[in-house]
Amino acid sequence: MEELVAPGTVRAMPEAVPDAAAITATSAGDTVTGVRARTRAGPAAVERLGISHEEVVRRLEQEGAAESEAARQDLPGVVTKSRDSKGVDGE
């Protein structure tokens, strides 16, 4: 989490996460500003190796969507199993 600290960034996480990080983490400060050139160089380097950046992105999106859908479908069973193991009545 510390690597994504920069002015004007938005976080989408429960309040407890940054609170815990503030206690245990050490911040290197703004690690985002000024790295645009390096991040843009990455896809070009991949392309020079003969790997399609577009194909990599497409595949990651497909695999991520499939994993997300599988997790969504598993969620009711996982919640039920957890609830049952703690002796909680779902009614």
DRENZA-687269 format. One record per atom (N, C-alpha, C): residue number from 1; residue in one letter; x negated, y, z negated. Coordinates in nm, 4 decimals. Example, Ala and Ser with C-alpha at 12.3 -4.5 7.8 and 13.67 -1.06 7.14 Angstrom:
<nodes>
(1 "A" (-1.3190 -0.5690 -0.7800));
(1 "A" (-1.2300 -0.4500 -0.7800));
(1 "A" (-1.3200 -0.3300 -0.7800));
(2 "S" (-1.2850 -0.2250 -0.7080));
(2 "S" (-1.3670 -0.1060 -0.7140));
(2 "S" (-1.2900 0.0030 -0.7870));
</nodes>
This chain:
<nodes>
(1 "M" (-0.0818 -0.1186 0.0000));
(1 "M" (0.0000 0.0000 0.0000));
(1 "M" (-0.0866 0.1256 0.0000));
(2 "E" (-0.2002 0.1203 -0.0674));
(2 "E" (-0.2840 0.2398 -0.0770));
(2 "E" (-0.3312 0.2887 0.0590));
(3 "E" (-0.3445 0.1961 0.1555));
(3 "E" (-0.3971 0.2337 0.2864));
(3 "E" (-0.3002 0.3200 0.3663));
(4 "L" (-0.1764 0.3291 0.3240));
(4 "L" (-0.0762 0.4038 0.4003));
(4 "L" (-0.0377 0.5359 0.3345));
(5 "V" (-0.1231 0.5878 0.2517));
(5 "V" (-0.0951 0.7127 0.1820));
(5 "V" (-0.1351 0.8299 0.2706));
(6 "A" (-0.0407 0.9203 0.2946));
(6 "A" (-0.0684 1.0407 0.3729));
(6 "A" (0.0412 1.1426 0.3455));
(7 "P" (0.0088 1.2698 0.3619));
(7 "P" (0.1109 1.3732 0.3409));
(7 "P" (0.2283 1.3556 0.4370));
(8 "G" (0.3483 1.3745 0.3867));
(8 "G" (0.4672 1.3723 0.4702));
(8 "G" (0.5139 1.2335 0.5114));
(9 "T" (0.4578 1.1284 0.4537));
(9 "T" (0.5030 0.9944 0.4894));
(9 "T" (0.6276 0.9593 0.4105));
(10 "V" (0.7051 0.8690 0.4645));
(10 "V" (0.8282 0.8240 0.4013));
(10 "V" (0.8077 0.6801 0.3590));
(11 "R" (0.8507 0.6468 0.2414));
(11 "R" (0.8400 0.5086 0.1967));
(11 "R" (0.9801 0.4496 0.1854));
(12 "A" (0.9907 0.3240 0.2180));
(12 "A" (1.1183 0.2536 0.2076));
(12 "A" (1.0954 0.1310 0.1204));
(13 "M" (1.0893 0.1543 -0.0083));
(13 "M" (1.0655 0.0453 -0.1023));
(13 "M" (1.1286 0.0825 -0.2355));
(14 "P" (1.1554 -0.0176 -0.3168));
(14 "P" (1.2104 0.0131 -0.4489));
(14 "P" (1.1148 0.1016 -0.5289));
(15 "E" (1.1691 0.1859 -0.6117));
(15 "E" (1.0891 0.2804 -0.6907));
(15 "E" (0.9848 0.2090 -0.7761));
(16 "A" (1.0130 0.0857 -0.8185));
(16 "A" (0.9196 0.0119 -0.9044));
(16 "A" (0.7872 -0.0179 -0.8335));
(17 "V" (0.7888 -0.0315 -0.7011));
(17 "V" (0.6663 -0.0658 -0.6277));
(17 "V" (0.5631 0.0465 -0.6354));
(18 "P" (0.5972 0.1690 -0.5951));
(18 "P" (0.4959 0.2739 -0.6077));
(18 "P" (0.4622 0.3049 -0.7530));
(19 "D" (0.5575 0.2873 -0.8450));
(19 "D" (0.5292 0.3097 -0.9862));
(19 "D" (0.4225 0.2118 -1.0337));
(20 "A" (0.4375 0.0840 -0.9978));
(20 "A" (0.3394 -0.0177 -1.0368));
(20 "A" (0.2050 0.0095 -0.9703));
(21 "A" (0.2085 0.0495 -0.8446));
(21 "A" (0.0849 0.0785 -0.7731));
(21 "A" (0.0123 0.1963 -0.8365));
(22 "A" (0.0869 0.2940 -0.8838));
(22 "A" (0.0253 0.4112 -0.9475));
(22 "A" (-0.0496 0.3710 -1.0733));
(23 "I" (-0.0042 0.2656 -1.1380));
(23 "I" (-0.0687 0.2188 -1.2607));
(23 "I" (-0.1937 0.1376 -1.2290));
(24 "T" (-0.1859 0.0508 -1.1274));
(24 "T" (-0.2937 -0.0453 -1.1025));
(24 "T" (-0.3865 -0.0096 -0.9872));
(25 "A" (-0.3401 0.0686 -0.8926));
(25 "A" (-0.4184 0.0933 -0.7711));
(25 "A" (-0.5061 0.2167 -0.7843));
(26 "T" (-0.6086 0.2191 -0.7024));
(26 "T" (-0.6889 0.3400 -0.6894));
(26 "T" (-0.6710 0.3893 -0.5470));
(27 "S" (-0.6417 0.5144 -0.5307));
(27 "S" (-0.6136 0.5703 -0.3995));
(27 "S" (-0.7398 0.6268 -0.3364));
(28 "A" (-0.7547 0.5985 -0.2082));
(28 "A" (-0.8667 0.6546 -0.1321));
(28 "A" (-0.8260 0.7868 -0.0695));
(29 "G" (-0.7080 0.8356 -0.1051));
(29 "G" (-0.6596 0.9605 -0.0468));
(29 "G" (-0.5926 0.9337 0.0866));
(30 "D" (-0.5881 1.0341 0.1697));
(30 "D" (-0.5232 1.0250 0.3004));
(30 "D" (-0.6082 0.9382 0.3931));
(31 "T" (-0.5611 0.8180 0.4192));
(31 "T" (-0.6335 0.7265 0.5079));
(31 "T" (-0.5683 0.7176 0.6454));
(32 "V" (-0.4694 0.8012 0.6703));
(32 "V" (-0.3942 0.7940 0.7957));
(32 "V" (-0.4332 0.9046 0.8931));
(33 "T" (-0.4386 1.0274 0.8446));
(33 "T" (-0.4681 1.1412 0.9306));
(33 "T" (-0.6053 1.1248 0.9959));
(34 "G" (-0.6111 1.1472 1.1259));
(34 "G" (-0.7378 1.1423 1.1972));
(34 "G" (-0.7742 1.0073 1.2563));
(35 "V" (-0.6897 0.9092 1.2425));
(35 "V" (-0.7236 0.7766 1.2964));
(35 "V" (-0.6500 0.7460 1.4268));
(36 "R" (-0.5803 0.8433 1.4812));
(36 "R" (-0.5028 0.8212 1.6038));
(36 "R" (-0.5889 0.7699 1.7190));
(37 "A" (-0.7068 0.8281 1.7385));
(37 "A" (-0.7942 0.7852 1.8491));
(37 "A" (-0.8352 0.6399 1.8330));
(38 "R" (-0.8681 0.5998 1.7103));
(38 "R" (-0.9059 0.4596 1.6860));
(38 "R" (-0.7889 0.3653 1.7120));
(39 "T" (-0.6684 0.4047 1.6709));
(39 "T" (-0.5541 0.3165 1.6901));
(39 "T" (-0.5157 0.3068 1.8374));
(40 "R" (-0.5380 0.4113 1.9121));
(40 "R" (-0.5082 0.4065 2.0554));
(40 "R" (-0.6136 0.3275 2.1324));
(41 "A" (-0.7331 0.3194 2.0782));
(41 "A" (-0.8397 0.2446 2.1445));
(41 "A" (-0.8166 0.0939 2.1352));
(42 "G" (-0.7458 0.0499 2.0327));
(42 "G" (-0.7220 -0.0932 2.0123));
(42 "G" (-0.6544 -0.1623 2.1293));
(43 "P" (-0.5386 -0.1139 2.1742));
(43 "P" (-0.4725 -0.1779 2.2877));
(43 "P" (-0.5579 -0.1794 2.4144));
(44 "A" (-0.6328 -0.0739 2.4382));
(44 "A" (-0.7189 -0.0691 2.5570));
(44 "A" (-0.8283 -0.1753 2.5469));
(45 "A" (-0.8840 -0.1948 2.4284));
(45 "A" (-0.9874 -0.2974 2.4093));
(45 "A" (-0.9298 -0.4365 2.4319));
(46 "V" (-0.8078 -0.4587 2.3866));
(46 "V" (-0.7416 -0.5875 2.4071));
(46 "V" (-0.7205 -0.6118 2.5561));
(47 "E" (-0.6750 -0.5107 2.6267));
(47 "E" (-0.6532 -0.5226 2.7713));
(47 "E" (-0.7839 -0.5551 2.8440));
(48 "R" (-0.8946 -0.4931 2.8020));
(48 "R" (-1.0241 -0.5202 2.8651));
(48 "R" (-1.0667 -0.6663 2.8463));
(49 "L" (-1.0161 -0.7308 2.7436));
(49 "L" (-1.0462 -0.8726 2.7211));
(49 "L" (-0.9565 -0.9647 2.8043));
(50 "G" (-0.8666 -0.9031 2.8815));
(50 "G" (-0.7771 -0.9824 2.9652));
(50 "G" (-0.6499 -1.0259 2.8941));
(51 "I" (-0.6214 -0.9645 2.7805));
(51 "I" (-0.5011 -0.9969 2.7038));
(51 "I" (-0.4013 -0.8841 2.7246));
(52 "S" (-0.2818 -0.9196 2.7668));
(52 "S" (-0.1792 -0.8193 2.7918));
(52 "S" (-0.1252 -0.7646 2.6598));
(53 "H" (-0.1476 -0.6352 2.6374));
(53 "H" (-0.0948 -0.5713 2.5170));
(53 "H" (0.0568 -0.5809 2.5135));
(54 "E" (0.1198 -0.5591 2.6279));
(54 "E" (0.2662 -0.5682 2.6364));
(54 "E" (0.3145 -0.7081 2.5983));
(55 "E" (0.2448 -0.8115 2.6434));
(55 "E" (0.2817 -0.9490 2.6108));
(55 "E" (0.2649 -0.9762 2.4614));
(56 "V" (0.1578 -0.9253 2.4031));
(56 "V" (0.1356 -0.9423 2.2593));
(56 "V" (0.2499 -0.8776 2.1818));
(57 "V" (0.2850 -0.7553 2.2177));
(57 "V" (0.3930 -0.6835 2.1495));
(57 "V" (0.5245 -0.7589 2.1662));
(58 "R" (0.5548 -0.8034 2.2884));
(58 "R" (0.6795 -0.8763 2.3134));
(58 "R" (0.6862 -1.0023 2.2287));
(59 "R" (0.5755 -1.0763 2.2264));
(59 "R" (0.5735 -1.2020 2.1505));
(59 "R" (0.5878 -1.1775 2.0000));
(60 "L" (0.5188 -1.0771 1.9488));
(60 "L" (0.5315 -1.0449 1.8065));
(60 "L" (0.6741 -1.0043 1.7709));
(61 "E" (0.7373 -0.9275 1.8585));
(61 "E" (0.8764 -0.8877 1.8348));
(61 "E" (0.9679 -1.0091 1.8340));
(62 "Q" (0.9501 -1.0999 1.9296));
(62 "Q" (1.0339 -1.2199 1.9366));
(62 "Q" (1.0141 -1.3079 1.8138));
(63 "E" (0.8882 -1.3315 1.7776));
(63 "E" (0.8599 -1.4177 1.6629));
(63 "E" (0.9093 -1.3541 1.5332));
(64 "G" (0.8912 -1.2233 1.5217));
(64 "G" (0.9391 -1.1534 1.4025));
(64 "G" (1.0904 -1.1596 1.3913));
(65 "A" (1.1597 -1.1415 1.5039));
(65 "A" (1.3055 -1.1492 1.5031));
(65 "A" (1.3518 -1.2898 1.4667));
(66 "A" (1.2845 -1.3914 1.5200));
(66 "A" (1.3222 -1.5300 1.4904));
(66 "A" (1.3006 -1.5612 1.3423));
(67 "E" (1.1873 -1.5160 1.2873));
(67 "E" (1.1596 -1.5396 1.1452));
(67 "E" (1.2585 -1.4651 1.0566));
(68 "S" (1.2940 -1.3450 1.0957));
(68 "S" (1.3906 -1.2669 1.0196));
(68 "S" (1.5271 -1.3348 1.0203));
(69 "E" (1.5676 -1.3843 1.1359));
(69 "E" (1.6964 -1.4532 1.1467));
(69 "E" (1.6962 -1.5814 1.0643));
(70 "A" (1.5872 -1.6563 1.0681));
(70 "A" (1.5778 -1.7791 0.9889));
(70 "A" (1.5881 -1.7473 0.8400));
(71 "A" (1.5207 -1.6415 0.7968));
(71 "A" (1.5262 -1.6014 0.6559));
(71 "A" (1.6675 -1.5586 0.6181));
(72 "R" (1.7340 -1.4865 0.7089));
(72 "R" (1.8724 -1.4434 0.6825));
(72 "R" (1.9636 -1.5628 0.6671));
(73 "Q" (1.9452 -1.6636 0.7518));
(73 "Q" (2.0291 -1.7826 0.7437));
(73 "Q" (1.9991 -1.8646 0.6188));
(74 "D" (1.8742 -1.8630 0.5731));
(74 "D" (1.8349 -1.9379 0.4536));
(74 "D" (1.8770 -1.8693 0.3243));
(75 "L" (1.9009 -1.7405 0.3291));
(75 "L" (1.9244 -1.6625 0.2085));
(75 "L" (2.0366 -1.7168 0.1194));
(76 "P" (2.1558 -1.7487 0.1718));
(76 "P" (2.2603 -1.7991 0.0821));
(76 "P" (2.2174 -1.9248 0.0057));
(77 "G" (2.1504 -2.0166 0.0721));
(77 "G" (2.1044 -2.1378 0.0057));
(77 "G" (1.9986 -2.1091 -0.0994));
(78 "V" (1.9086 -2.0172 -0.0693));
(78 "V" (1.8026 -1.9813 -0.1641));
(78 "V" (1.8637 -1.9167 -0.2883));
(79 "V" (1.9601 -1.8284 -0.2681));
(79 "V" (2.0258 -1.7614 -0.3809));
(79 "V" (2.1013 -1.8642 -0.4645));
(80 "T" (2.1738 -1.9534 -0.3994));
(80 "T" (2.2488 -2.0573 -0.4713));
(80 "T" (2.1548 -2.1460 -0.5513));
(81 "K" (2.0451 -2.1892 -0.4894));
(81 "K" (1.9490 -2.2750 -0.5580));
(81 "K" (1.8901 -2.2034 -0.6800));
(82 "S" (1.8549 -2.0773 -0.6639));
(82 "S" (1.7991 -2.0001 -0.7748));
(82 "S" (1.9013 -1.9838 -0.8859));
(83 "R" (2.0223 -1.9495 -0.8470));
(83 "R" (2.1295 -1.9303 -0.9446));
(83 "R" (2.1564 -2.0610 -1.0201));
(84 "D" (2.1646 -2.1708 -0.9457));
(84 "D" (2.1917 -2.3014 -1.0063));
(84 "D" (2.0797 -2.3437 -1.1012));
(85 "S" (1.9550 -2.3143 -1.0652));
(85 "S" (1.8433 -2.3535 -1.1500));
(85 "S" (1.8408 -2.2765 -1.2818));
(86 "K" (1.9078 -2.1623 -1.2827));
(86 "K" (1.9138 -2.0806 -1.4047));
(86 "K" (2.0438 -2.1024 -1.4804));
(87 "G" (2.1294 -2.1937 -1.4276));
(87 "G" (2.2560 -2.2214 -1.4949));
(87 "G" (2.3560 -2.1095 -1.4860));
(88 "V" (2.3502 -2.0298 -1.3790));
(88 "V" (2.4423 -1.9172 -1.3609));
(88 "V" (2.5600 -1.9630 -1.2781));
(89 "D" (2.6801 -1.9324 -1.3258));
(89 "D" (2.8017 -1.9672 -1.2526));
(89 "D" (2.8297 -1.8582 -1.1508));
(90 "G" (2.8424 -1.8971 -1.0242));
(90 "G" (2.8641 -1.8009 -0.9166));
(90 "G" (3.0053 -1.7493 -0.9072));
(91 "E" (3.0951 -1.7997 -0.9871));
(91 "E" (3.2354 -1.7565 -0.9805));
(91 "E" (3.2613 -1.6362 -1.0658));
</nodes>
